[in-house]
Amino acid sequence: MDKQSEQRREYLYTNLSKQLTRLNQNFEQLQANMQVMKEQAELAQRLALSHASMFMGAKDVFDSSGR
């Protein structure tokens, strides 16, 4: 191989390495974001259940006070 081909190959491998490093960083960030989303979804579900319980309790109070 000539020197120019070797330089081109070295450039391409260096570029590929940088892209793979960046891709790995993006996957790590995605994983962290997914963990936060999972935690928030669980908390939102608990909040919704709490609100539903309060509305059902309030309905019972208003129904019994109107009788």
Predicted model as a PDB file, atoms N, CA, C, CB and O in Angstrom, pLDDT in the B-factor column:
MODEL        1                                                                  
ATOM      1  N   MET A   1       0.838  -1.194   0.000  1.00 70.00           N  
ATOM      2  CA  MET A   1       0.000   0.000   0.000  1.00 70.00           C  
ATOM      3  C   MET A   1       0.873   1.244   0.000  1.00 70.00           C  
ATOM      4  CB  MET A   1      -0.948   0.005   1.215  1.00 70.00           C  
ATOM      5  O   MET A   1       1.989   1.251   0.521  1.00 70.00           O  
ATOM      6  N   ASP A   2       0.348   2.257  -0.580  1.00 91.00           N  
ATOM      7  CA  ASP A   2       1.108   3.502  -0.575  1.00 91.00           C  
ATOM      8  C   ASP A   2       0.782   4.307   0.678  1.00 91.00           C  
ATOM      9  CB  ASP A   2       0.808   4.330  -1.842  1.00 91.00           C  
ATOM     10  O   ASP A   2      -0.161   4.010   1.411  1.00 91.00           O  
ATOM     11  N   LYS A   3       1.576   5.310   0.891  1.00 90.00           N  
ATOM     12  CA  LYS A   3       1.440   6.122   2.107  1.00 90.00           C  
ATOM     13  C   LYS A   3       0.090   6.826   2.178  1.00 90.00           C  
ATOM     14  CB  LYS A   3       2.557   7.154   2.176  1.00 90.00           C  
ATOM     15  O   LYS A   3      -0.486   6.951   3.259  1.00 90.00           O  
ATOM     16  N   GLN A   4      -0.410   7.279   1.053  1.00 93.00           N  
ATOM     17  CA  GLN A   4      -1.692   7.986   1.032  1.00 93.00           C  
ATOM     18  C   GLN A   4      -2.836   7.054   1.454  1.00 93.00           C  
ATOM     19  CB  GLN A   4      -1.963   8.563  -0.375  1.00 93.00           C  
ATOM     20  O   GLN A   4      -3.739   7.478   2.175  1.00 93.00           O  
ATOM     21  N   SER A   5      -2.807   5.820   1.020  1.00 94.00           N  
ATOM     22  CA  SER A   5      -3.842   4.859   1.412  1.00 94.00           C  
ATOM     23  C   SER A   5      -3.777   4.580   2.908  1.00 94.00           C  
ATOM     24  CB  SER A   5      -3.690   3.547   0.620  1.00 94.00           C  
ATOM     25  O   SER A   5      -4.811   4.483   3.570  1.00 94.00           O  
ATOM     26  N   GLU A   6      -2.595   4.453   3.429  1.00 94.00           N  
ATOM     27  CA  GLU A   6      -2.445   4.226   4.867  1.00 94.00           C  
ATOM     28  C   GLU A   6      -2.952   5.404   5.677  1.00 94.00           C  
ATOM     29  CB  GLU A   6      -0.990   3.955   5.211  1.00 94.00           C  
ATOM     30  O   GLU A   6      -3.613   5.224   6.700  1.00 94.00           O  
ATOM     31  N   GLN A   7      -2.644   6.605   5.222  1.00 95.00           N  
ATOM     32  CA  GLN A   7      -3.131   7.800   5.917  1.00 95.00           C  
ATOM     33  C   GLN A   7      -4.651   7.875   5.867  1.00 95.00           C  
ATOM     34  CB  GLN A   7      -2.521   9.068   5.302  1.00 95.00           C  
ATOM     35  O   GLN A   7      -5.293   8.228   6.857  1.00 95.00           O  
ATOM     36  N   ARG A   8      -5.220   7.545   4.723  1.00 96.00           N  
ATOM     37  CA  ARG A   8      -6.679   7.558   4.575  1.00 96.00           C  
ATOM     38  C   ARG A   8      -7.323   6.531   5.506  1.00 96.00           C  
ATOM     39  CB  ARG A   8      -7.077   7.273   3.109  1.00 96.00           C  
ATOM     40  O   ARG A   8      -8.324   6.815   6.165  1.00 96.00           O  
ATOM     41  N   ARG A   9      -6.738   5.338   5.551  1.00 96.00           N  
ATOM     42  CA  ARG A   9      -7.274   4.292   6.423  1.00 96.00           C  
ATOM     43  C   ARG A   9      -7.164   4.715   7.890  1.00 96.00           C  
ATOM     44  CB  ARG A   9      -6.530   2.955   6.189  1.00 96.00           C  
ATOM     45  O   ARG A   9      -8.097   4.510   8.666  1.00 96.00           O  
ATOM     46  N   GLU A  10      -6.045   5.295   8.266  1.00 96.00           N  
ATOM     47  CA  GLU A  10      -5.859   5.765   9.643  1.00 96.00           C  
ATOM     48  C   GLU A  10      -6.888   6.848   9.982  1.00 96.00           C  
ATOM     49  CB  GLU A  10      -4.421   6.309   9.843  1.00 96.00           C  
ATOM     50  O   GLU A  10      -7.458   6.854  11.073  1.00 96.00           O  
ATOM     51  N   TYR A  11      -7.114   7.754   9.045  1.00 97.00           N  
ATOM     52  CA  TYR A  11      -8.118   8.800   9.241  1.00 97.00           C  
ATOM     53  C   TYR A  11      -9.504   8.190   9.438  1.00 97.00           C  
ATOM     54  CB  TYR A  11      -8.128   9.768   8.045  1.00 97.00           C  
ATOM     55  O   TYR A  11     -10.241   8.592  10.338  1.00 97.00           O  
ATOM     56  N   LEU A  12      -9.854   7.222   8.598  1.00 97.00           N  
ATOM     57  CA  LEU A  12     -11.177   6.600   8.681  1.00 97.00           C  
ATOM     58  C   LEU A  12     -11.352   5.844  10.003  1.00 97.00           C  
ATOM     59  CB  LEU A  12     -11.390   5.646   7.494  1.00 97.00           C  
ATOM     60  O   LEU A  12     -12.412   5.925  10.624  1.00 97.00           O  
ATOM     61  N   TYR A  13     -10.333   5.119  10.429  1.00 98.00           N  
ATOM     62  CA  TYR A  13     -10.430   4.401  11.699  1.00 98.00           C  
ATOM     63  C   TYR A  13     -10.505   5.369  12.883  1.00 98.00           C  
ATOM     64  CB  TYR A  13      -9.232   3.458  11.866  1.00 98.00           C  
ATOM     65  O   TYR A  13     -11.219   5.108  13.852  1.00 98.00           O  
ATOM     66  N   THR A  14      -9.791   6.458  12.812  1.00 98.00           N  
ATOM     67  CA  THR A  14      -9.857   7.461  13.867  1.00 98.00           C  
ATOM     68  C   THR A  14     -11.249   8.081  13.913  1.00 98.00           C  
ATOM     69  CB  THR A  14      -8.789   8.548  13.651  1.00 98.00           C  
ATOM     70  O   THR A  14     -11.818   8.268  14.989  1.00 98.00           O  
ATOM     71  N   ASN A  15     -11.781   8.392  12.761  1.00 98.00           N  
ATOM     72  CA  ASN A  15     -13.126   8.954  12.666  1.00 98.00           C  
ATOM     73  C   ASN A  15     -14.163   7.958  13.193  1.00 98.00           C  
ATOM     74  CB  ASN A  15     -13.446   9.341  11.207  1.00 98.00           C  
ATOM     75  O   ASN A  15     -15.073   8.336  13.931  1.00 98.00           O  
ATOM     76  N   LEU A  16     -14.025   6.704  12.815  1.00 98.00           N  
ATOM     77  CA  LEU A  16     -14.941   5.662  13.286  1.00 98.00           C  
ATOM     78  C   LEU A  16     -14.861   5.530  14.805  1.00 98.00           C  
ATOM     79  CB  LEU A  16     -14.619   4.309  12.614  1.00 98.00           C  
ATOM     80  O   LEU A  16     -15.888   5.386  15.469  1.00 98.00           O  
ATOM     81  N   SER A  17     -13.681   5.577  15.343  1.00 98.00           N  
ATOM     82  CA  SER A  17     -13.504   5.481  16.789  1.00 98.00           C  
ATOM     83  C   SER A  17     -14.203   6.634  17.505  1.00 98.00           C  
ATOM     84  CB  SER A  17     -12.015   5.466  17.143  1.00 98.00           C  
ATOM     85  O   SER A  17     -14.854   6.430  18.529  1.00 98.00           O  
ATOM     86  N   LYS A  18     -14.067   7.829  16.971  1.00 98.00           N  
ATOM     87  CA  LYS A  18     -14.729   8.998  17.567  1.00 98.00           C  
ATOM     88  C   LYS A  18     -16.243   8.854  17.499  1.00 98.00           C  
ATOM     89  CB  LYS A  18     -14.291  10.292  16.854  1.00 98.00           C  
ATOM     90  O   LYS A  18     -16.944   9.181  18.457  1.00 98.00           O  
ATOM     91  N   GLN A  19     -16.747   8.365  16.373  1.00 98.00           N  
ATOM     92  CA  GLN A  19     -18.190   8.189  16.219  1.00 98.00           C  
ATOM     93  C   GLN A  19     -18.719   7.134  17.180  1.00 98.00           C  
ATOM     94  CB  GLN A  19     -18.530   7.804  14.778  1.00 98.00           C  
ATOM     95  O   GLN A  19     -19.790   7.302  17.763  1.00 98.00           O  
ATOM     96  N   LEU A  20     -17.972   6.048  17.346  1.00 98.00           N  
ATOM     97  CA  LEU A  20     -18.401   5.003  18.270  1.00 98.00           C  
ATOM     98  C   LEU A  20     -18.358   5.490  19.716  1.00 98.00           C  
ATOM     99  CB  LEU A  20     -17.525   3.761  18.109  1.00 98.00           C  
ATOM    100  O   LEU A  20     -19.213   5.121  20.522  1.00 98.00           O  
ATOM    101  N   THR A  21     -17.381   6.306  20.042  1.00 98.00           N  
ATOM    102  CA  THR A  21     -17.311   6.889  21.380  1.00 98.00           C  
ATOM    103  C   THR A  21     -18.522   7.777  21.621  1.00 98.00           C  
ATOM    104  CB  THR A  21     -16.007   7.693  21.562  1.00 98.00           C  
ATOM    105  O   THR A  21     -19.147   7.711  22.680  1.00 98.00           O  
ATOM    106  N   ARG A  22     -18.849   8.599  20.646  1.00 98.00           N  
ATOM    107  CA  ARG A  22     -20.013   9.481  20.753  1.00 98.00           C  
ATOM    108  C   ARG A  22     -21.315   8.673  20.854  1.00 98.00           C  
ATOM    109  CB  ARG A  22     -20.073  10.430  19.542  1.00 98.00           C  
ATOM    110  O   ARG A  22     -22.206   9.012  21.632  1.00 98.00           O  
ATOM    111  N   LEU A  23     -21.409   7.611  20.064  1.00 98.00           N  
ATOM    112  CA  LEU A  23     -22.584   6.757  20.112  1.00 98.00           C  
ATOM    113  C   LEU A  23     -22.733   6.126  21.493  1.00 98.00           C  
ATOM    114  CB  LEU A  23     -22.500   5.672  19.033  1.00 98.00           C  
ATOM    115  O   LEU A  23     -23.839   6.052  22.030  1.00 98.00           O  
ATOM    116  N   ASN A  24     -21.634   5.678  22.060  1.00 98.00           N  
ATOM    117  CA  ASN A  24     -21.661   5.095  23.393  1.00 98.00           C  
ATOM    118  C   ASN A  24     -22.110   6.128  24.430  1.00 98.00           C  
ATOM    119  CB  ASN A  24     -20.278   4.537  23.757  1.00 98.00           C  
ATOM    120  O   ASN A  24     -22.896   5.810  25.322  1.00 98.00           O  
ATOM    121  N   GLN A  25     -21.620   7.341  24.317  1.00 98.00           N  
ATOM    122  CA  GLN A  25     -22.040   8.411  25.232  1.00 98.00           C  
ATOM    123  C   GLN A  25     -23.540   8.674  25.098  1.00 98.00           C  
ATOM    124  CB  GLN A  25     -21.244   9.710  24.952  1.00 98.00           C  
ATOM    125  O   GLN A  25     -24.234   8.873  26.095  1.00 98.00           O  
ATOM    126  N   ASN A  26     -24.024   8.672  23.877  1.00 98.00           N  
ATOM    127  CA  ASN A  26     -25.454   8.897  23.647  1.00 98.00           C  
ATOM    128  C   ASN A  26     -26.293   7.772  24.247  1.00 98.00           C  
ATOM    129  CB  ASN A  26     -25.741   9.021  22.144  1.00 98.00           C  
ATOM    130  O   ASN A  26     -27.352   8.025  24.821  1.00 98.00           O  
ATOM    131  N   PHE A  27     -25.822   6.530  24.116  1.00 98.00           N  
ATOM    132  CA  PHE A  27     -26.547   5.412  24.716  1.00 98.00           C  
ATOM    133  C   PHE A  27     -26.553   5.506  26.238  1.00 98.00           C  
ATOM    134  CB  PHE A  27     -25.930   4.085  24.277  1.00 98.00           C  
ATOM    135  O   PHE A  27     -27.559   5.191  26.874  1.00 98.00           O  
ATOM    136  N   GLU A  28     -25.450   5.932  26.820  1.00 98.00           N  
ATOM    137  CA  GLU A  28     -25.406   6.097  28.269  1.00 98.00           C  
ATOM    138  C   GLU A  28     -26.376   7.180  28.722  1.00 98.00           C  
ATOM    139  CB  GLU A  28     -23.984   6.436  28.727  1.00 98.00           C  
ATOM    140  O   GLU A  28     -27.061   7.018  29.732  1.00 98.00           O  
ATOM    141  N   GLN A  29     -26.438   8.285  27.980  1.00 98.00           N  
ATOM    142  CA  GLN A  29     -27.383   9.352  28.307  1.00 98.00           C  
ATOM    143  C   GLN A  29     -28.819   8.878  28.137  1.00 98.00           C  
ATOM    144  CB  GLN A  29     -27.127  10.581  27.431  1.00 98.00           C  
ATOM    145  O   GLN A  29     -29.685   9.193  28.952  1.00 98.00           O  
ATOM    146  N   LEU A  30     -29.066   8.121  27.074  1.00 98.00           N  
ATOM    147  CA  LEU A  30     -30.396   7.565  26.847  1.00 98.00           C  
ATOM    148  C   LEU A  30     -30.795   6.652  27.998  1.00 98.00           C  
ATOM    149  CB  LEU A  30     -30.441   6.799  25.518  1.00 98.00           C  
ATOM    150  O   LEU A  30     -31.931   6.703  28.470  1.00 98.00           O  
ATOM    151  N   GLN A  31     -29.871   5.822  28.445  1.00 98.00           N  
ATOM    152  CA  GLN A  31     -30.160   4.923  29.556  1.00 98.00           C  
ATOM    153  C   GLN A  31     -30.512   5.721  30.817  1.00 98.00           C  
ATOM    154  CB  GLN A  31     -28.956   3.996  29.823  1.00 98.00           C  
ATOM    155  O   GLN A  31     -31.455   5.369  31.525  1.00 98.00           O  
ATOM    156  N   ALA A  32     -29.768   6.779  31.098  1.00 98.00           N  
ATOM    157  CA  ALA A  32     -30.067   7.622  32.257  1.00 98.00           C  
ATOM    158  C   ALA A  32     -31.432   8.288  32.107  1.00 98.00           C  
ATOM    159  CB  ALA A  32     -28.975   8.690  32.441  1.00 98.00           C  
ATOM    160  O   ALA A  32     -32.199   8.353  33.068  1.00 98.00           O  
ATOM    161  N   ASN A  33     -31.736   8.776  30.918  1.00 98.00           N  
ATOM    162  CA  ASN A  33     -33.040   9.413  30.668  1.00 98.00           C  
ATOM    163  C   ASN A  33     -34.182   8.410  30.817  1.00 98.00           C  
ATOM    164  CB  ASN A  33     -33.072  10.037  29.260  1.00 98.00           C  
ATOM    165  O   ASN A  33     -35.242   8.742  31.348  1.00 98.00           O  
ATOM    166  N   MET A  34     -33.964   7.191  30.348  1.00 98.00           N  
ATOM    167  CA  MET A  34     -35.002   6.162  30.471  1.00 98.00           C  
ATOM    168  C   MET A  34     -35.245   5.825  31.943  1.00 98.00           C  
ATOM    169  CB  MET A  34     -34.602   4.886  29.686  1.00 98.00           C  
ATOM    170  O   MET A  34     -36.385   5.583  32.340  1.00 98.00           O  
ATOM    171  N   GLN A  35     -34.195   5.808  32.749  1.00 98.00           N  
ATOM    172  CA  GLN A  35     -34.355   5.530  34.176  1.00 98.00           C  
ATOM    173  C   GLN A  35     -35.178   6.629  34.846  1.00 98.00           C  
ATOM    174  CB  GLN A  35     -32.977   5.401  34.860  1.00 98.00           C  
ATOM    175  O   GLN A  35     -36.069   6.344  35.647  1.00 98.00           O  
ATOM    176  N   VAL A  36     -34.877   7.884  34.516  1.00 98.00           N  
ATOM    177  CA  VAL A  36     -35.643   9.008  35.066  1.00 98.00           C  
ATOM    178  C   VAL A  36     -37.099   8.912  34.619  1.00 98.00           C  
ATOM    179  CB  VAL A  36     -35.029  10.365  34.623  1.00 98.00           C  
ATOM    180  O   VAL A  36     -38.011   9.119  35.419  1.00 98.00           O  
ATOM    181  N   MET A  37     -37.317   8.599  33.349  1.00 98.00           N  
ATOM    182  CA  MET A  37     -38.679   8.476  32.829  1.00 98.00           C  
ATOM    183  C   MET A  37     -39.436   7.367  33.557  1.00 98.00           C  
ATOM    184  CB  MET A  37     -38.656   8.199  31.314  1.00 98.00           C  
ATOM    185  O   MET A  37     -40.613   7.528  33.881  1.00 98.00           O  
ATOM    186  N   LYS A  38     -38.771   6.250  33.814  1.00 98.00           N  
ATOM    187  CA  LYS A  38     -39.406   5.138  34.524  1.00 98.00           C  
ATOM    188  C   LYS A  38     -39.828   5.575  35.926  1.00 98.00           C  
ATOM    189  CB  LYS A  38     -38.449   3.925  34.604  1.00 98.00           C  
ATOM    190  O   LYS A  38     -40.941   5.291  36.367  1.00 98.00           O  
ATOM    191  N   GLU A  39     -38.935   6.261  36.612  1.00 98.00           N  
ATOM    192  CA  GLU A  39     -39.252   6.734  37.962  1.00 98.00           C  
ATOM    193  C   GLU A  39     -40.409   7.734  37.942  1.00 98.00           C  
ATOM    194  CB  GLU A  39     -38.014   7.376  38.608  1.00 98.00           C  
ATOM    195  O   GLU A  39     -41.301   7.677  38.788  1.00 98.00           O  
ATOM    196  N   GLN A  40     -40.388   8.642  36.975  1.00 98.00           N  
ATOM    197  CA  GLN A  40     -41.451   9.635  36.884  1.00 98.00           C  
ATOM    198  C   GLN A  40     -42.787   8.991  36.523  1.00 98.00           C  
ATOM    199  CB  GLN A  40     -41.089  10.699  35.856  1.00 98.00           C  
ATOM    200  O   GLN A  40     -43.829   9.418  37.020  1.00 98.00           O  
ATOM    201  N   ALA A  41     -42.772   7.980  35.674  1.00 98.00           N  
ATOM    202  CA  ALA A  41     -44.011   7.290  35.303  1.00 98.00           C  
ATOM    203  C   ALA A  41     -44.616   6.591  36.521  1.00 98.00           C  
ATOM    204  CB  ALA A  41     -43.747   6.265  34.173  1.00 98.00           C  
ATOM    205  O   ALA A  41     -45.830   6.614  36.724  1.00 98.00           O  
ATOM    206  N   GLU A  42     -43.756   5.972  37.324  1.00 97.00           N  
ATOM    207  CA  GLU A  42     -44.250   5.323  38.540  1.00 97.00           C  
ATOM    208  C   GLU A  42     -44.846   6.342  39.509  1.00 97.00           C  
ATOM    209  CB  GLU A  42     -43.119   4.546  39.224  1.00 97.00           C  
ATOM    210  O   GLU A  42     -45.887   6.096  40.118  1.00 97.00           O  
ATOM    211  N   LEU A  43     -44.182   7.480  39.647  1.00 97.00           N  
ATOM    212  CA  LEU A  43     -44.705   8.523  40.538  1.00 97.00           C  
ATOM    213  C   LEU A  43     -46.009   9.112  40.003  1.00 97.00           C  
ATOM    214  CB  LEU A  43     -43.666   9.637  40.720  1.00 97.00           C  
ATOM    215  O   LEU A  43     -46.920   9.404  40.777  1.00 97.00           O  
ATOM    216  N   ALA A  44     -46.100   9.285  38.700  1.00 97.00           N  
ATOM    217  CA  ALA A  44     -47.331   9.805  38.096  1.00 97.00           C  
ATOM    218  C   ALA A  44     -48.479   8.825  38.309  1.00 97.00           C  
ATOM    219  CB  ALA A  44     -47.130  10.073  36.586  1.00 97.00           C  
ATOM    220  O   ALA A  44     -49.616   9.236  38.542  1.00 97.00           O  
ATOM    221  N   GLN A  45     -48.185   7.541  38.230  1.00 96.00           N  
ATOM    222  CA  GLN A  45     -49.220   6.533  38.463  1.00 96.00           C  
ATOM    223  C   GLN A  45     -49.697   6.594  39.919  1.00 96.00           C  
ATOM    224  CB  GLN A  45     -48.688   5.114  38.125  1.00 96.00           C  
ATOM    225  O   GLN A  45     -50.895   6.519  40.189  1.00 96.00           O  
ATOM    226  N   ARG A  46     -48.757   6.730  40.846  1.00 95.00           N  
ATOM    227  CA  ARG A  46     -49.140   6.836  42.253  1.00 95.00           C  
ATOM    228  C   ARG A  46     -49.964   8.095  42.495  1.00 95.00           C  
ATOM    229  CB  ARG A  46     -47.894   6.837  43.152  1.00 95.00           C  
ATOM    230  O   ARG A  46     -50.928   8.069  43.259  1.00 95.00           O  
ATOM    231  N   LEU A  47     -49.590   9.193  41.849  1.00 95.00           N  
ATOM    232  CA  LEU A  47     -50.337  10.435  41.987  1.00 95.00           C  
ATOM    233  C   LEU A  47     -51.755  10.289  41.445  1.00 95.00           C  
ATOM    234  CB  LEU A  47     -49.613  11.570  41.269  1.00 95.00           C  
ATOM    235  O   LEU A  47     -52.712  10.767  42.055  1.00 95.00           O  
ATOM    236  N   ALA A  48     -51.884   9.634  40.310  1.00 95.00           N  
ATOM    237  CA  ALA A  48     -53.208   9.424  39.713  1.00 95.00           C  
ATOM    238  C   ALA A  48     -54.090   8.575  40.637  1.00 95.00           C  
ATOM    239  CB  ALA A  48     -53.074   8.743  38.328  1.00 95.00           C  
ATOM    240  O   ALA A  48     -55.278   8.857  40.799  1.00 95.00           O  
ATOM    241  N   LEU A  49     -53.511   7.548  41.232  1.00 93.00           N  
ATOM    242  CA  LEU A  49     -54.281   6.718  42.163  1.00 93.00           C  
ATOM    243  C   LEU A  49     -54.706   7.520  43.382  1.00 93.00           C  
ATOM    244  CB  LEU A  49     -53.464   5.498  42.598  1.00 93.00           C  
ATOM    245  O   LEU A  49     -55.819   7.365  43.884  1.00 93.00           O  
ATOM    246  N   SER A  50     -53.812   8.374  43.852  1.00 93.00           N  
ATOM    247  CA  SER A  50     -54.134   9.218  45.001  1.00 93.00           C  
ATOM    248  C   SER A  50     -55.271  10.177  44.665  1.00 93.00           C  
ATOM    249  CB  SER A  50     -52.894  10.004  45.457  1.00 93.00           C  
ATOM    250  O   SER A  50     -56.194  10.353  45.460  1.00 93.00           O  
ATOM    251  N   HIS A  51     -55.206  10.791  43.498  1.00 92.00           N  
ATOM    252  CA  HIS A  51     -56.274  11.702  43.082  1.00 92.00           C  
ATOM    253  C   HIS A  51     -57.602  10.955  42.933  1.00 92.00           C  
ATOM    254  CB  HIS A  51     -55.903  12.394  41.755  1.00 92.00           C  
ATOM    255  O   HIS A  51     -58.651  11.447  43.349  1.00 92.00           O  
ATOM    256  N   ALA A  52     -57.544   9.788  42.348  1.00 90.00           N  
ATOM    257  CA  ALA A  52     -58.774   8.998  42.180  1.00 90.00           C  
ATOM    258  C   ALA A  52     -59.379   8.672  43.540  1.00 90.00           C  
ATOM    259  CB  ALA A  52     -58.487   7.693  41.394  1.00 90.00           C  
ATOM    260  O   ALA A  52     -60.595   8.745  43.715  1.00 90.00           O  
ATOM    261  N   SER A  53     -58.538   8.314  44.494  1.00 90.00           N  
ATOM    262  CA  SER A  53     -59.042   8.000  45.840  1.00 90.00           C  
ATOM    263  C   SER A  53     -59.678   9.225  46.485  1.00 90.00           C  
ATOM    264  CB  SER A  53     -57.906   7.468  46.732  1.00 90.00           C  
ATOM    265  O   SER A  53     -60.728   9.127  47.120  1.00 90.00           O  
ATOM    266  N   MET A  54     -59.037  10.380  46.319  1.00 91.00           N  
ATOM    267  CA  MET A  54     -59.600  11.609  46.897  1.00 91.00           C  
ATOM    268  C   MET A  54     -60.934  11.957  46.256  1.00 91.00           C  
ATOM    269  CB  MET A  54     -58.621  12.779  46.730  1.00 91.00           C  
ATOM    270  O   MET A  54     -61.868  12.358  46.951  1.00 91.00           O  
ATOM    271  N   PHE A  55     -61.035  11.810  44.937  1.00 88.00           N  
ATOM    272  CA  PHE A  55     -62.298  12.115  44.255  1.00 88.00           C  
ATOM    273  C   PHE A  55     -63.406  11.150  44.696  1.00 88.00           C  
ATOM    274  CB  PHE A  55     -62.112  12.046  42.722  1.00 88.00           C  
ATOM    275  O   PHE A  55     -64.549  11.560  44.897  1.00 88.00           O  
ATOM    276  N   MET A  56     -63.063   9.883  44.842  1.00 89.00           N  
ATOM    277  CA  MET A  56     -64.076   8.926  45.291  1.00 89.00           C  
ATOM    278  C   MET A  56     -64.516   9.239  46.723  1.00 89.00           C  
ATOM    279  CB  MET A  56     -63.534   7.484  45.202  1.00 89.00           C  
ATOM    280  O   MET A  56     -65.699   9.145  47.051  1.00 89.00           O  
ATOM    281  N   GLY A  57     -63.544   9.614  47.576  1.00 86.00           N  
ATOM    282  CA  GLY A  57     -63.888   9.984  48.950  1.00 86.00           C  
ATOM    283  C   GLY A  57     -64.743  11.235  48.997  1.00 86.00           C  
ATOM    284  O   GLY A  57     -65.704  11.310  49.763  1.00 86.00           O  
ATOM    285  N   ALA A  58     -64.395  12.216  48.180  1.00 87.00           N  
ATOM    286  CA  ALA A  58     -65.174  13.454  48.134  1.00 87.00           C  
ATOM    287  C   ALA A  58     -66.587  13.184  47.627  1.00 87.00           C  
ATOM    288  CB  ALA A  58     -64.480  14.497  47.240  1.00 87.00           C  
ATOM    289  O   ALA A  58     -67.552  13.765  48.123  1.00 87.00           O  
ATOM    290  N   LYS A  59     -66.704  12.312  46.650  1.00 85.00           N  
ATOM    291  CA  LYS A  59     -68.028  11.963  46.124  1.00 85.00           C  
ATOM    292  C   LYS A  59     -68.883  11.334  47.216  1.00 85.00           C  
ATOM    293  CB  LYS A  59     -67.902  11.000  44.923  1.00 85.00           C  
ATOM    294  O   LYS A  59     -70.065  11.648  47.358  1.00 85.00           O  
ATOM    295  N   ASP A  60     -68.268  10.440  47.983  1.00 80.00           N  
ATOM    296  CA  ASP A  60     -69.012   9.804  49.077  1.00 80.00           C  
ATOM    297  C   ASP A  60     -69.454  10.834  50.104  1.00 80.00           C  
ATOM    298  CB  ASP A  60     -68.159   8.721  49.753  1.00 80.00           C  
ATOM    299  O   ASP A  60     -70.572  10.752  50.613  1.00 80.00           O  
ATOM    300  N   VAL A  61     -68.599  11.802  50.418  1.00 83.00           N  
ATOM    301  CA  VAL A  61     -68.945  12.839  51.404  1.00 83.00           C  
ATOM    302  C   VAL A  61     -70.085  13.700  50.874  1.00 83.00           C  
ATOM    303  CB  VAL A  61     -67.711  13.724  51.735  1.00 83.00           C  
ATOM    304  O   VAL A  61     -71.033  13.987  51.604  1.00 83.00           O  
ATOM    305  N   PHE A  62     -70.003  14.116  49.609  1.00 81.00           N  
ATOM    306  CA  PHE A  62     -71.061  14.953  49.051  1.00 81.00           C  
ATOM    307  C   PHE A  62     -72.359  14.180  48.897  1.00 81.00           C  
ATOM    308  CB  PHE A  62     -70.633  15.521  47.709  1.00 81.00           C  
ATOM    309  O   PHE A  62     -73.435  14.742  49.102  1.00 81.00           O  
ATOM    310  N   ASP A  63     -72.285  12.923  48.545  1.00 82.00           N  
ATOM    311  CA  ASP A  63     -73.507  12.106  48.408  1.00 82.00           C  
ATOM    312  C   ASP A  63     -74.186  11.913  49.759  1.00 82.00           C  
ATOM    313  CB  ASP A  63     -73.176  10.731  47.786  1.00 82.00           C  
ATOM    314  O   ASP A  63     -75.412  11.982  49.854  1.00 82.00           O  
ATOM    315  N   SER A  64     -73.401  11.673  50.796  1.00 82.00           N  
ATOM    316  CA  SER A  64     -73.997  11.422  52.116  1.00 82.00           C  
ATOM    317  C   SER A  64     -74.506  12.715  52.758  1.00 82.00           C  
ATOM    318  CB  SER A  64     -72.971  10.750  53.041  1.00 82.00           C  
ATOM    319  O   SER A  64     -75.451  12.674  53.547  1.00 82.00           O  
ATOM    320  N   SER A  65     -73.898  13.860  52.435  1.00 73.00           N  
ATOM    321  CA  SER A  65     -74.346  15.116  53.024  1.00 73.00           C  
ATOM    322  C   SER A  65     -75.617  15.626  52.368  1.00 73.00           C  
ATOM    323  CB  SER A  65     -73.259  16.162  52.917  1.00 73.00           C  
ATOM    324  O   SER A  65     -76.332  16.440  52.951  1.00 73.00           O  
ATOM    325  N   GLY A  66     -75.904  15.159  51.164  1.00 65.00           N  
ATOM    326  CA  GLY A  66     -77.099  15.597  50.457  1.00 65.00           C  
ATOM    327  C   GLY A  66     -78.338  14.822  50.811  1.00 65.00           C  
ATOM    328  O   GLY A  66     -79.435  15.186  50.386  1.00 65.00           O  
ATOM    329  N   ARG A  67     -78.199  13.789  51.558  1.00 56.00           N  
ATOM    330  CA  ARG A  67     -79.368  12.949  51.907  1.00 56.00           C  
ATOM    331  C   ARG A  67     -80.131  13.461  53.055  1.00 56.00           C  
ATOM    332  CB  ARG A  67     -78.954  11.568  52.207  1.00 56.00           C  
ATOM    333  O   ARG A  67     -81.128  12.858  53.451  1.00 56.00           O  
TER     334      ARG A  67                                                      
ENDMDL                                                                          
END                                                                             
